[in-house]
Amino acid sequence: PVIPIYNAKPEQVEKALKHVYHVSSNKTKGKELELLLVILPDNNGSLYGDLKRICETDLGLISQCCLTKHVFKITKQYLANVSLKINVKMGGRNTVLVDAVSCRIPLVSDIPTIIFGADVTHPENGEDSSPSIAAVVASQDWPEVTKYAGLVCAQPQRQELIQDLYKTWHDPVRGVVSGGMIRDLLVSFRRATGQKPQRIIFYRDGVSEGQFYQVLLYELDAIRKACASLEPNYQPPVTFIVVQKRHHTRLFANNHRDRNSTDRSGNILPGTVVDTKICHPTEFDFYLCSHAGIQGTSRPAHYHVLWDENNFTADGIQSL
């Protein structure tokens, strides 16, 4: 059922949200409110952040915010964009890979596989009071690999190693308790698919070359411990890949007027791979332009395969 529309002043938003939450629970006979649509003023300052904090940490409530200017000038495109956001937040799928079922995805469709992505964002230079924020996302279905879940945590400023991938603490009742983002996402995958991942592919962003092996040793160990905490002998093979976007390498077609080798904007075609000449002579790295460039010159991502227990071929990992 749809609950009545409420309004509140910015300084009363916390009180209003909790009131709406309790009123809706009473009207739905104990069922929790599933989605809250919020219309915010165009210049809302910290209101958006406050609202999200209250909904997600205090109430456990999914919310979708819209700006007043968009609501009054509503268009089909805007409604479509908001609908896509709501669909994902409510556990739906916006896209499905047809090849996942009919043709099979290389390196994924043969056995249950979970794909992780991880990054750490740091505060601006001169900002001494804000922590760094680590985020990890992971696929939550198989073999489609279209649904995902994400977790974030704060950690010491400028710390590139993700601290909460795996952690333990002592509980007075339960004793030693295992947790952390990797473990939670593995449990979520098993709950969603009914089976444990038999292969892990871990993409790590934002790591400089000088930090490669420090990050690899620390975070691979965390992945191992997270798996072992589920079952003592559970050690699925791991492929650990660092992705770099901040570099000065650009790729161009030999003939930029050849429409068979460039897209409409003159950039190289999506899917273009370079793994010789400009790559490391002994290490497993390559450049891959995954997407079509809309404006300016496309910047290919530089992939470094630091650890590969799955024994992928170069063509295999590039096709993924």
Secondary structure, DSSP 8 states (H G I E B T S, - for coil): ---------GGGHHHHHHHHHHHHHHHTTT-----EEEEE-SS-TTHHHHHHHIIIIII---EEEEEHHHHHT--HHHHHHHHHHHHHHTT--S---HHHHHT--TTTSSS-EEEEEEEEE---TT--S--EEEEEEEE-SSSS---EEEEEEEESTT--S-TTSSEEEEETTTEEEEE-HHHHHHHHHHHHHSS--SEEEEEEES--GGGHHHHHHHHHHHHHHHHHHH-TT----EEEEEEE--S------SSTT-TTTB-TTS-B-TTEEE-SSSS-SSS-EEEEE-S--SSS----EEEEEEEETT---HHHHHH-
